Amino acid sequence: MRKLPFMASGKVVSNYDLLLRYVEILERRGRRELIQKTLPNSSDIIYLKDIVVKGTVKTLDEAIAKMKNRFRERIDVDTAVEAYRSLYNTSISEEEAVDQISRILAGYVIEIAEQLGEIKLRNLEVLR
């Protein structure tokens, strides 16, 4: 059984290993402020609920795309690359490493929002 972060359900993100490794590396470096900056927070949940309620996003893919953009700038690029390399033992571009972690974070905030009852997922659609 895979390890899930707090409030994650695994409904949107099936594998959190890369995010967990990213956080582990930041912890080892004593960079807790970057962890707090990167991980989903209440403003992310409010933003997600807002774009769902207003109809800005109608599908899970649209919600993920919007949330990925929100998280991209909060990811430490060097740590993202190192996390990928250490986990998969292969190289990756900075852009792809950030993209993969931002995708996991986007799915994670969607799972948190669903767990809190702020949104509902059904048949790959985000429902108000």
Secondary structure as the mmCIF struct_conf table of DSSP 4:
data_model
#
loop_
_struct_conf.conf_type_id
_struct_conf.id
_struct_conf.beg_label_comp_id
_struct_conf.beg_label_asym_id
_struct_conf.beg_label_seq_id
_struct_conf.end_label_comp_id
_struct_conf.end_label_asym_id
_struct_conf.end_label_seq_id
TURN_TY1_P TURN_TY1_P1 PHE A 6 MET A 7
BEND BEND1 GLY A 10 VAL A 12
BEND BEND2 SER A 14 SER A 14
HELX_RH_AL_P HELX_RH_AL_P1 ASP A 17 ARG A 28
TURN_TY1_P TURN_TY1_P2 ARG A 29 GLY A 30
HELX_RH_AL_P HELX_RH_AL_P2 ARG A 32 THR A 38
BEND BEND3 LEU A 39 LEU A 39
HELX_RH_AL_P HELX_RH_AL_P3 SER A 42 VAL A 53
TURN_TY1_P TURN_TY1_P3 LYS A 54 GLY A 55
BEND BEND4 THR A 56 THR A 56
STRN STRN1 THR A 59 THR A 59
HELX_RH_AL_P HELX_RH_AL_P4 LEU A 60 ARG A 72
TURN_TY1_P TURN_TY1_P4 GLU A 73 ARG A 74
BEND BEND5 ILE A 75 ILE A 75
HELX_RH_AL_P HELX_RH_AL_P5 VAL A 77 TYR A 88
BEND BEND6 ASN A 89 THR A 90
HELX_RH_AL_P HELX_RH_AL_P6 GLU A 94 GLN A 115
TURN_TY1_P TURN_TY1_P5 LEU A 116 GLY A 117
BEND BEND7 GLU A 118 ILE A 119
STRN STRN2 LYS A 120 ARG A 122
TURN_TY1_P TURN_TY1_P6 ASN A 123 LEU A 124
STRN STRN3 GLU A 125 LEU A 127
#
